[in-house]
Amino acid sequence: MIIQIATTLVFAAACLATIATIAAAPASAARRTVVVKQPPIVSPGDVLESWDARQNVLDGKRYE
């Protein structure tokens, strides 16, 4: 008698776990997050006409 009750409880727990998993799957799939990043705003004064990578490295060493 105890084995039958234990088997019934295990079966019921397995069924509840299956139902919970199936119910949660569509909910998690529907909640997708989209990250939107705005491009940087550049003004004409922000960009140098004569930009040099080597000079940029030398200038950067002054700040270290």
MARMISE-522090 format. One record per residue (C-alpha): residue number from 1; x, y, z. Coordinates in nm, 4 decimals, m for minus. Layout:
N
+-----+----------+----------+----------+
|  nr |       px |       py |       pz |
+-----+----------+----------+----------+
| NUM |        X |        Y |        Z |
...
+-----+----------+----------+----------+
//
This chain:
64
+-----+----------+----------+----------+
|  nr |       px |       py |       pz |
+-----+----------+----------+----------+
|   1 |   0.0000 |   0.0000 |   0.0000 |
|   2 |   0.2805 |   0.2438 |   0.0860 |
|   3 |   0.4618 |   0.1613 |  m0.2383 |
|   4 |   0.1475 |   0.2416 |  m0.4377 |
|   5 |   0.1062 |   0.5782 |  m0.2634 |
|   6 |   0.4745 |   0.6622 |  m0.3151 |
|   7 |   0.4534 |   0.5662 |  m0.6834 |
|   8 |   0.1447 |   0.7833 |  m0.7268 |
|   9 |   0.3159 |   1.0804 |  m0.5621 |
|  10 |   0.6279 |   1.0420 |  m0.7775 |
|  11 |   0.4149 |   1.0182 |  m1.0915 |
|  12 |   0.2144 |   1.3271 |  m0.9893 |
|  13 |   0.5340 |   1.5230 |  m0.9209 |
|  14 |   0.6740 |   1.4238 |  m1.2612 |
|  15 |   0.3533 |   1.5338 |  m1.4320 |
|  16 |   0.3562 |   1.8700 |  m1.2525 |
|  17 |   0.7214 |   1.9260 |  m1.3437 |
|  18 |   0.6472 |   1.8471 |  m1.7084 |
|  19 |   0.3492 |   2.0828 |  m1.7163 |
|  20 |   0.5509 |   2.3615 |  m1.5532 |
|  21 |   0.8348 |   2.3169 |  m1.8037 |
|  22 |   0.6025 |   2.3172 |  m2.1037 |
|  23 |   0.4150 |   2.6238 |  m1.9755 |
|  24 |   0.7351 |   2.8190 |  m1.9083 |
|  25 |   0.8987 |   2.7553 |  m2.2472 |
|  26 |   0.6795 |   2.9862 |  m2.4625 |
|  27 |   0.6875 |   3.2580 |  m2.1978 |
|  28 |   1.0666 |   3.2717 |  m2.1954 |
|  29 |   1.0842 |   3.2615 |  m2.5755 |
|  30 |   0.8435 |   3.5559 |  m2.6058 |
|  31 |   1.0517 |   3.7833 |  m2.3810 |
|  32 |   1.3401 |   3.8668 |  m2.6105 |
|  33 |   1.5364 |   4.1799 |  m2.5357 |
|  34 |   1.6490 |   4.4047 |  m2.8172 |
|  35 |   1.9328 |   4.6466 |  m2.7476 |
|  36 |   1.9285 |   4.9552 |  m2.9662 |
|  37 |   2.2464 |   5.1592 |  m2.9743 |
|  38 |   2.2438 |   5.5062 |  m3.1196 |
|  39 |   2.5346 |   5.6006 |  m3.3476 |
|  40 |   2.7691 |   5.8673 |  m3.2109 |
|  41 |   2.6936 |   6.2240 |  m3.3054 |
|  42 |   2.9936 |   6.3812 |  m3.4757 |
|  43 |   3.0291 |   6.7530 |  m3.5269 |
|  44 |   3.2634 |   6.9008 |  m3.7888 |
|  45 |   3.4988 |   7.0193 |  m3.5125 |
|  46 |   3.5317 |   6.6678 |  m3.3671 |
|  47 |   3.7251 |   6.5239 |  m3.6610 |
|  48 |   4.0673 |   6.6478 |  m3.7646 |
|  49 |   4.1406 |   6.6764 |  m4.1333 |
|  50 |   4.4996 |   6.5592 |  m4.0903 |
|  51 |   4.4565 |   6.2714 |  m3.8456 |
|  52 |   4.7684 |   6.0584 |  m3.8048 |
|  53 |   4.7720 |   5.7264 |  m3.6188 |
|  54 |   5.1344 |   5.7673 |  m3.5154 |
|  55 |   5.0722 |   6.1125 |  m3.3722 |
|  56 |   4.7668 |   5.9754 |  m3.1912 |
|  57 |   4.9830 |   5.7148 |  m3.0153 |
|  58 |   5.2392 |   5.9774 |  m2.9177 |
|  59 |   4.9688 |   6.2074 |  m2.7831 |
|  60 |   4.8103 |   5.9176 |  m2.5937 |
|  61 |   5.1357 |   5.8430 |  m2.4103 |
|  62 |   5.1206 |   6.1884 |  m2.2530 |
|  63 |   4.8063 |   6.0877 |  m2.0647 |
|  64 |   4.9425 |   5.7583 |  m1.9262 |
+-----+----------+----------+----------+
//
